[in-house]
C-alpha cells in the first residue's frame, strides 16, 4: 500500500491533492463529462496522429480521466473500424472499436473506441474517439500521459490527477 493511504470499505482512501491537482475520488459516479480546451495530442514517434484543443474528459470516481477527441482531429487513414469487438458501458452505451494504423503500416488492433449513439448525458462525445495510452504516445498540454493501471480501462494519468486509481490487481470491487 502507498504511504499516506489507509483502507476503508475495501479500497484505499483518496490521496490528498496538492495545489493544481484533482483527486479521482472527488469525481462523481455516475460519471460526468467535461469539455476541455487543453491541447491533446496522440503521436507515434515524431508523427502527429491526432491533435485538438476541443476534447472532452469523462470523469468517474476512482478513474483517471478518459479523453475523447473529435474523429476529424485524427490524420486521414489513422483510424480503421475494428471487427469482432463490442462492449457496453452502463453510463455511455454501446461502444465500437477502432484499429489505429501507424505511419509505417503497423496496426494496433482495438486501440481506440467511440460511442456512435451515446446515452443522453454523453451526446457531446458522438463522433469522438478515445485511445489507450498503453502503446501510443499521448499528451495533455505537452505532458506525456501514463496509462491507467491494468489493461482494461482507458484513463490517462497526468501529474494533476491523484489516486489511487482503479485498475491494479485487487481493485475490481472498488
Order of alpha helices (4+ residues) and beta strands (2+ residues): beta-beta-beta-beta-beta-beta-beta-beta-beta-beta-beta-beta-beta-beta-beta-beta-beta-beta
